Amino acid sequence: MGIFGAMTTAITGLKAQSTALEHISNNIANSQTVGYKRTETSFVDLVPDSPAKQQALGVVNANSRATNSVQGDVSVSDTETSMAINGEGYFIVGESIGVVDGNPVFNNEDLYTRRGDFELDQYGHLVNGGGYYLKGLPIDPNTGNPSGSSPGIITVTNDFLPAKATTLVDYRTNLASYPRTTASDENVVGSELINPADFANNPLTGAAEFVQGVDATLFIENSISGGAVTAYDAGGNSANIQLRWAKTDSVTYIDALQQSSAVTGLNGSTDLVTDTALSTGETLTVQLDAGAVTTITFGAGVGQVNTTADLVDAIEAGGNYRAFVDSSNRITISSLGGESLTIGGTGAANLGLTAGTTAASEGVDTWNAFYLEDSNATGTDPAWRNLGVDYIFGNDGQLTPAVTSVTLTAPTINGIPLGDIEISHGKNGITQFADANGTAKITDIGQNGYAAGELNGLAVSEEGRIVANYSNGQQLDIASVELAEFNADGFLRKLDGGAYQATDESGAPILGAGGNIVGNALESSNTDIADEFTKLIVTQQAYAANTRIVTTGDEMIQEALNMVR
């Protein structure tokens, strides 16, 4: 039995090496197949039950060993819907079983693949080169999160993306502490500010708070551009929201606690005073420049504090000073040296005086923002409308109080009615810091509306989502590609076209594999040609060696038969 047993073993060796050659051949043939996983040959020694000192001959068996967990190279693809998996996991796919009423019908079985050469077919489904259709979870348009727990065939429609009305504008900017408007002159105190008295309609106070068409040119000369953003109504009609900023007030308040001895209140009083009226003969003594003490005597006809023209005349007559009246009838007196004091208040009931050293001064600047309501406004028609909020800045360039958002209530811009729009600044979104350019430096501007758009194409995001690109520039996540993994993916059953089927040995699929989906890419076959050629040589030599066993056994049997001759 020894010779015949050796020949039997050699025959199983020939068979095993033939199987190995078959695997090598299949690996080389699929070296360019997308997502292909090579098959290794595992040789198994089979021996009968026998005593250790009388071990009977055995045979060899060749088993297939999958390499599903071995990563193939990821290369760039020209197709935007191509996908590669970098790491663990499988695409979940389905198989079409026919077409009914012009639409493909799918079975309910989930299959799995690493082949990611998906393209959009005529029915709006993503199908790979093996004929399998990609599955995923739909995206809830309201939350932006995947909905459901069971992936289904992804379907992309050619429907237009409906228009969306603008409801939110994100806007952040820094306003130059000194705006360089057309009318501003650093040698003229207050020339950088907008003066309501110059306008036919006060754009800062009252119920209207707008610039009339006749004053539009004057307004532009006294303001700086704040940028523009396109907004949309529910029908997709667009309106350009143009913003401009006007500095409406700039006051230096001097700390009264550091009042100097050379500064007195009305009629020589050393206290800061409140008076209901300015009477003829009342005096105000000030020292704004070192060594220059000036006494201002209010003359006949001055009247009450809101008689601003007479008050300014009286101040300017008292010395080499400039006076400016702001929108609240506060009087700011400035010296040529830059020191200043303020008499503040609106109405006769409030005449206040603050005075002291400039080192203790605190700047308070007020701005107002306007949007262009009608670019063709004439006469008394509203042209630029005030947002209706005072943006008040302190010395630190921050708003006090903070303004995080402003709401435009159903504005109509150039004849296009829009719904309520919130202009959001966020925290510290509007600041006032020095800027040599004297302009508004916009750091963020955008809005959430858009016109209707048609589908231009698809792409795959870094999060593994199918993204629809529309002609209006919008991108919409329509499906989330889910990956499945198995506890023993080496026991998956291979199917035609690079697909796999779950088996009892592989275990049930587990959603949420740890691999990453790479868009515009494909995973190559993990076959190494050089390695396969090396195994081919070894297999050939092993096969030849087994044939020598058979030949030698045959010769030995012939010698035994020749003994009887």
C-alpha positions in Angstrom: 0.0 0.0 0.0 3.0 2.3 0.5 3.6 2.9 -3.2 0.0 3.2 -4.1 -0.6 5.4 -1.1 2.3 7.7 -2.2 0.8 7.9 -5.7 -2.6 8.8 -4.2 -1.1 11.5 -2.1 0.7 12.9 -5.1 -2.6 12.9 -7.1 -4.2 15.0 -4.3 -1.2 17.3 -4.5 -1.7 17.7 -8.2 -5.3 18.5 -7.6 -4.5 21.0 -4.8 -1.9 22.8 -7.0 -4.4 22.9 -9.8 -6.8 24.7 -7.4 -4.1 27.1 -6.5 -3.4 27.8 -10.2 -7.1 28.4 -10.6 -7.0 31.0 -7.9 -3.9 32.7 -9.3 -5.4 32.8 -12.7 -8.6 34.4 -11.4 -6.6 36.9 -9.4 -4.5 38.0 -12.3 -7.6 38.1 -14.6 -9.3 40.5 -12.1 -6.3 42.6 -11.4 -8.1 45.6 -13.0 -11.5 44.9 -11.6 -12.8 47.7 -9.3 -13.1 46.6 -5.7 -12.0 43.0 -6.4 -10.6 41.0 -3.5 -8.1 38.3 -4.4 -8.5 34.7 -3.3 -5.7 33.0 -1.5 -5.1 29.2 -1.5 -4.9 27.5 1.9 -3.5 24.0 1.9 -4.8 21.6 4.5 -3.2 18.3 5.5 -5.7 15.5 5.9 -4.5 12.3 7.9 -6.4 9.2 9.0 -6.7 8.2 12.6 -3.7 6.0 13.3 -1.1 5.3 16.1 1.7 7.8 16.3 4.4 5.2 15.5 2.4 3.8 12.6 1.2 7.0 11.1 -0.7 6.3 7.9 -0.2 8.4 4.9 -2.4 11.5 4.4 -3.5 13.7 1.6 -3.7 17.4 0.9 -6.7 19.6 0.3 -6.8 23.1 -1.1 -9.3 25.6 0.4 -10.1 29.1 -0.7 -9.3 32.0 1.7 -10.9 35.4 1.1 -9.0 38.7 1.5 -12.1 40.9 1.9 -10.5 42.8 4.7 -7.3 43.7 2.7 -7.5 47.2 1.5 -7.0 48.0 -2.2 -5.4 51.2 -3.5 -7.7 54.2 -3.7 -7.3 56.2 -6.9 -8.9 59.3 -8.3 -11.9 58.9 -10.6 -13.3 61.3 -13.2 -16.9 60.4 -12.2 -18.3 62.5 -9.4 -20.6 59.7 -8.2 -17.7 57.2 -7.9 -17.0 56.2 -4.3 -14.2 54.2 -2.5 -14.2 52.8 1.0 -11.1 53.5 2.9 -11.2 51.1 5.8 -13.8 48.6 6.9 -17.3 48.2 5.5 -19.3 47.4 2.4 -21.8 49.4 0.3 -25.3 48.1 0.7 -26.8 47.4 -2.7 -29.9 45.8 -4.3 -30.5 43.8 -7.4 -33.1 44.5 -10.1 -35.5 41.6 -10.9 -37.1 43.3 -13.9 -39.0 46.4 -15.2 -42.7 47.0 -14.6 -44.5 50.0 -16.1 -41.2 51.4 -17.2 -39.6 51.3 -13.8 -37.2 48.8 -12.4 -38.4 46.5 -9.6 -36.0 45.3 -6.9 -36.0 42.4 -4.6 -36.0 42.9 -0.8 -32.6 41.3 -0.2 -29.6 43.4 0.8 -26.3 42.6 -0.9 -22.9 44.0 -0.2 -20.0 45.2 -2.3 -16.8 47.2 -2.3 -17.3 48.1 -6.0 -18.1 51.9 -6.0 -18.1 52.8 -9.7 -21.7 54.1 -9.4 -23.3 56.2 -12.1 -26.8 57.6 -12.5 -29.1 55.6 -14.8 -32.1 56.7 -16.7 -34.4 56.0 -13.8 -32.5 58.2 -11.3 -30.8 55.3 -9.5 -27.1 54.8 -8.8 -25.9 51.6 -10.3 -22.3 50.2 -10.4 -20.5 48.3 -13.1 -21.6 45.0 -11.7 -25.3 46.0 -12.1 -26.1 46.5 -8.4 -28.1 49.5 -7.1 -26.9 51.7 -4.3 -29.0 51.9 -1.1 -29.0 54.6 1.6 -31.1 56.5 4.1 -33.1 59.6 2.9 -32.2 63.0 4.4 -34.8 64.9 6.3 -34.8 68.4 4.6 -35.9 70.1 7.9 -33.3 68.6 10.2 -30.6 67.7 7.8 -30.3 64.3 9.5 -30.8 60.8 8.0 -34.3 59.4 8.6 -35.3 55.8 9.0 -33.2 52.8 9.9 -33.5 50.5 6.9 -31.6 51.7 3.8 -33.5 51.7 0.5 -32.7 52.2 -3.1 -31.5 55.8 -3.7 -33.6 57.7 -6.2 -32.7 61.1 -7.6 -35.4 63.1 -9.3 -35.0 65.8 -11.9 -37.6 68.0 -10.2 -36.8 71.7 -9.8 -35.6 72.8 -6.4 -38.4 75.2 -5.2 -37.5 78.8 -4.4 -37.0 79.7 -0.7 -37.8 83.1 0.7 -35.0 84.9 2.6 -35.7 84.9 6.3 -32.2 85.4 7.7 -29.3 87.6 6.7 -25.9 87.0 8.5 -24.1 90.3 8.7 -20.9 91.3 10.6 -18.7 94.3 10.0 -16.2 96.7 11.6 -17.1 100.4 11.3 -14.1 102.8 11.1 -14.1 105.0 14.1 -13.7 107.9 11.8 -15.8 107.4 8.6 -14.2 109.0 5.6 -17.3 110.1 3.8 -17.4 112.5 0.9 -18.4 115.3 3.2 -16.0 114.5 6.1 -13.1 116.9 6.9 -10.8 116.2 9.9 -10.4 120.0 10.3 -14.1 120.5 10.8 -15.6 119.2 14.0 -18.6 116.9 13.3 -18.2 116.9 9.6 -18.0 113.1 9.6 -21.5 112.9 11.2 -24.9 113.1 9.5 -26.8 116.3 10.4 -30.5 115.8 10.5 -31.0 119.5 10.0 -29.7 119.1 6.5 -32.5 116.8 5.4 -36.0 117.6 4.4 -37.1 114.7 6.6 -35.2 113.7 9.7 -33.9 110.2 9.0 -33.0 109.6 12.7 -36.2 110.4 14.7 -39.9 110.3 14.3 -42.1 107.6 12.9 -40.8 107.8 9.3 -37.0 107.5 9.9 -36.2 107.5 6.2 -34.2 109.5 3.6 -36.4 111.2 1.0 -35.6 110.7 -2.6 -34.7 114.4 -2.9 -32.0 113.9 -0.2 -30.6 110.6 -1.5 -27.4 112.2 -2.9 -26.8 114.2 0.3 -27.2 111.0 2.4 -24.7 109.1 0.3 -22.2 111.9 0.7 -22.5 111.6 4.5 -22.4 107.8 4.8 -20.2 104.8 4.0 -21.1 101.7 2.1 -22.1 98.6 4.2 -22.2 96.1 1.3 -25.1 94.3 -0.3 -26.8 91.0 -0.3 -29.4 89.5 -2.6 -32.7 88.4 -0.9 -35.6 86.4 -2.4 -39.3 86.2 -2.0 -41.3 82.9 -1.9 -41.6 83.0 -5.7 -37.9 83.3 -6.2 -37.9 87.0 -7.2 -34.7 88.7 -6.1 -34.1 92.0 -4.5 -30.8 93.5 -3.7 -30.5 94.7 -0.1 -28.0 97.5 -0.1 -26.7 98.8 3.3 -25.1 102.1 4.3 -23.9 103.3 7.6 -24.1 106.8 8.9 -22.4 108.0 12.1 -25.1 110.0 13.8 -23.5 111.1 17.0 -20.0 111.5 18.5 -19.6 112.8 22.0 -16.7 112.9 24.4 -18.0 112.9 28.0 -15.4 114.1 30.5 -15.5 112.5 33.9 -17.0 115.0 36.4 -15.2 113.4 39.3 -11.9 114.9 38.0 -13.3 118.4 37.6 -10.5 121.0 37.5 -10.6 124.2 39.6 -10.6 126.3 36.5 -14.0 124.9 35.4 -17.2 126.3 37.0 -20.8 125.7 36.4 -23.5 128.3 35.7 -22.9 131.7 37.4 -19.6 130.6 39.0 -21.0 127.5 40.8 -18.5 124.8 41.5 -21.1 122.1 41.2 -22.4 120.4 38.1 -25.8 121.9 37.6 -29.2 121.1 36.2 -31.2 124.1 35.1 -34.6 124.3 33.4 -33.7 127.2 31.3 -30.9 129.4 30.2 -31.5 132.9 31.3 -29.9 136.1 30.1 -26.7 136.9 31.9 -25.9 133.4 33.1 -22.3 132.5 32.7 -20.3 129.3 32.0 -16.6 129.4 32.7 -14.5 126.7 31.0 -10.8 125.8 30.6 -10.2 123.5 27.7 -6.6 124.4 26.9 -3.9 124.9 29.5 -3.8 128.5 30.7 -6.9 129.5 28.6 -9.9 130.2 30.8 -13.0 131.4 29.0 -16.2 132.7 30.4 -19.2 132.5 28.2 -22.1 134.8 29.0 -25.5 133.9 27.5 -27.1 136.9 26.1 -30.6 138.1 25.4 -32.7 135.8 23.2 -30.9 132.6 24.1 -33.9 131.1 25.6 -34.1 127.5 26.5 -31.6 124.7 25.8 -33.3 123.5 22.6 -32.8 127.0 21.1 -29.6 125.5 19.6 -28.7 128.3 17.1 -28.4 131.0 19.7 -26.6 128.7 22.1 -24.0 127.8 19.5 -23.5 131.5 18.6 -23.0 132.3 22.3 -20.3 129.6 22.7 -18.4 130.5 19.6 -18.5 134.2 20.5 -16.8 133.3 23.8 -13.5 132.1 22.4 -11.6 130.1 19.9 -13.9 127.1 20.1 -16.0 125.0 17.8 -19.5 123.9 18.8 -21.5 121.0 17.5 -25.2 120.2 18.2 -26.1 116.5 17.9 -29.5 114.9 17.2 -30.4 115.0 21.0 -29.6 118.7 21.3 -26.4 118.0 23.3 -23.8 120.7 22.7 -20.2 119.6 22.4 -17.6 122.4 22.7 -14.2 121.5 21.3 -11.0 123.4 21.5 -8.3 123.6 18.9 -6.2 121.4 21.2 -8.8 118.6 21.0 -10.2 118.9 24.5 -13.9 119.1 24.8 -16.9 119.3 27.1 -20.5 118.5 26.6 -23.7 120.2 27.7 -26.3 117.4 27.2 -30.0 116.8 27.1 -33.1 117.1 25.1 -35.6 119.8 26.1 -35.5 122.7 28.6 -35.8 120.4 31.6 -32.3 119.0 31.3 -29.2 121.2 31.1 -26.2 119.2 32.3 -22.6 120.0 32.3 -19.7 117.6 32.5 -16.1 118.8 32.6 -12.6 117.7 33.5 -9.4 116.4 32.1 -9.2 114.6 28.7 -7.4 111.7 30.3 -10.6 110.7 32.0 -12.8 111.0 28.9 -15.1 108.3 27.6 -16.1 108.3 23.9 -19.6 107.4 22.9 -20.3 107.1 19.2 -23.7 106.3 17.7 -24.3 104.8 14.2 -27.4 104.1 12.2 -27.8 101.6 9.4 -30.0 102.2 6.4 -31.1 100.0 3.5 -32.1 101.1 0.0 -35.8 100.8 -0.3 -36.3 102.5 -3.7 -33.3 103.3 -6.0 -35.6 105.4 -8.2 -37.2 107.5 -5.4 -37.8 111.1 -6.2 -39.3 114.0 -4.2 -40.7 112.9 -0.9 -40.7 109.2 -1.7 -38.6 107.1 0.8 -35.3 106.2 -0.7 -33.1 104.9 2.2 -34.9 103.6 5.3 -33.4 103.4 8.8 -33.2 100.0 10.4 -34.5 101.7 13.5 -31.8 100.7 15.9 -29.1 102.9 17.5 -25.7 101.2 17.4 -23.9 102.8 20.3 -20.2 102.2 20.8 -17.9 102.8 23.8 -14.2 103.5 24.0 -13.5 99.7 23.6 -15.1 99.6 20.2 -17.9 97.4 21.4 -21.7 97.9 21.3 -23.3 99.1 24.6 -25.9 97.7 24.8 -25.2 94.7 22.5 -27.2 94.4 19.3 -27.3 90.8 18.2 -30.0 91.1 15.5 -32.4 93.5 13.9 -35.7 92.5 12.2 -36.9 94.1 8.9 -40.6 93.8 9.0 -41.9 92.9 5.5 -39.7 95.3 3.6 -40.5 96.2 0.0 -37.3 96.8 -2.0 -37.6 98.3 -5.5 -41.1 97.1 -5.7 -40.5 93.5 -4.6 -42.3 92.7 -1.3 -40.3 90.5 1.0 -41.3 88.7 4.2 -39.8 89.5 7.6 -36.1 89.3 7.5 -33.8 88.9 10.6 -30.4 90.6 10.2 -28.2 88.6 12.6 -24.9 90.0 13.9 -24.2 87.4 16.5 -22.0 88.2 19.5 -19.7 91.2 18.9 -20.6 91.0 15.2 -20.6 94.8 14.8 -17.6 96.7 16.1 -16.0 100.1 15.8 -12.2 100.0 15.6 -9.8 102.4 14.0 -9.4 101.9 10.2 -7.2 104.1 8.1 -9.4 103.5 5.1 -12.4 105.0 7.0 -14.7 102.4 5.6 -16.9 99.5 6.8 -14.9 96.2 6.6 -17.4 93.4 6.1 -16.4 90.1 7.7 -19.5 88.1 7.0 -22.5 88.6 4.7 -24.9 86.0 3.5 -28.5 84.9 3.5 -30.6 81.7 3.5 -32.9 82.3 0.5 -32.6 81.3 -3.2 -34.4 81.1 -6.5 -35.7 77.9 -8.0 -33.1 75.7 -9.7 -32.7 72.6 -11.8 -30.5 69.6 -11.2 -27.0 70.0 -12.6 -25.3 67.0 -11.2 -24.5 64.9 -8.2 -21.5 64.6 -5.9 -20.4 62.7 -2.8 -19.5 64.7 0.3 -16.9 63.9 2.9 -19.6 62.7 5.2 -20.7 60.1 2.7 -23.8 61.8 1.5 -25.2 62.1 -2.0 -25.4 65.8 -2.8 -27.5 67.3 -5.5 -26.1 70.4 -7.2 -28.6 72.9 -8.7 -28.3 75.7 -11.2 -29.1 78.3 -8.5 -25.9 77.4 -6.7 -27.6 75.4 -4.0 -26.4 72.0 -2.8 -28.9 69.6 -1.2 -28.1 66.4 0.7 -30.6 63.8 -0.6 -29.3 60.5 0.9 -26.8 59.2 3.3 -24.7 56.2 2.1 -24.6 53.7 5.0 -21.8 51.1 5.3 -22.2 47.6 6.7 -19.7 45.4 8.3 -19.6 41.7 9.5 -17.9 39.9 12.3 -16.6 37.3 9.9 -16.6 38.9 6.4 -14.2 36.2 5.2 -17.2 33.9 5.1 -19.4 36.1 2.9 -20.7 34.3 -0.2 -19.3 35.7 -3.5 -21.7 36.6 -6.2 -21.2 37.8 -9.8 -20.3 41.4 -10.3 -18.2 41.8 -7.1 -21.2 41.5 -4.7 -21.4 39.5 -1.5 -24.2 37.8 0.3 -24.5 37.3 4.1 -24.2 33.7 5.4 -24.7 32.1 8.7 -20.9 31.9 9.0 -20.4 35.6 8.3 -23.0 36.7 10.7 -25.7 39.4 10.3 -24.7 42.8 8.9 -23.9 45.6 11.3 -24.7 49.2 10.2 -22.2 51.9 10.9 -18.9 50.5 9.7 -15.8 52.4 10.6 -14.6 53.0 7.1 -14.6 56.4 5.3 -16.3 57.0 2.0 -14.1 58.9 -0.4 -15.9 60.7 -3.3 -14.5 61.0 -6.8 -12.4 57.9 -6.1 -12.4 54.1 -6.7 -10.8 51.2 -4.8 -8.6 49.1 -7.0 -8.2 45.3 -6.9 -6.0 44.2 -4.1 -4.2 41.8 -6.5 -0.5 42.2 -6.6 0.7 41.0 -10.0 4.3 40.5 -8.9 3.2 38.4 -5.9 0.8 36.3 -8.1 3.7 35.6 -10.6 5.8 34.4 -7.7 3.1 32.1 -6.5 2.6 30.9 -10.1 6.2 29.8 -10.3 6.0 28.0 -6.9 2.7 26.3 -7.9 4.2 25.2 -11.2 7.2 23.7 -9.4 5.1 22.0 -6.8 2.8 20.5 -9.5 5.9 19.2 -11.4 7.2 17.6 -8.2 4.0 15.8 -7.6 4.1 14.4 -11.1 7.6 13.0 -10.3 6.1 11.2 -7.3 3.5 9.5 -9.6 6.2 8.7 -12.2 8.5 7.3 -9.5 5.7 5.2 -8.0 4.9 3.8 -11.5 8.5 2.8 -12.1 8.7 1.1 -8.7 5.6 -0.9 -9.5 7.1 -1.9 -12.8 10.2 -3.1 -11.1 8.1 -5.2 -8.7 6.2 -6.8 -11.6 9.5 -7.5 -13.4 10.6 -9.7 -10.5 8.3 -12.5 -11.6 9.8 -12.7 -15.1 
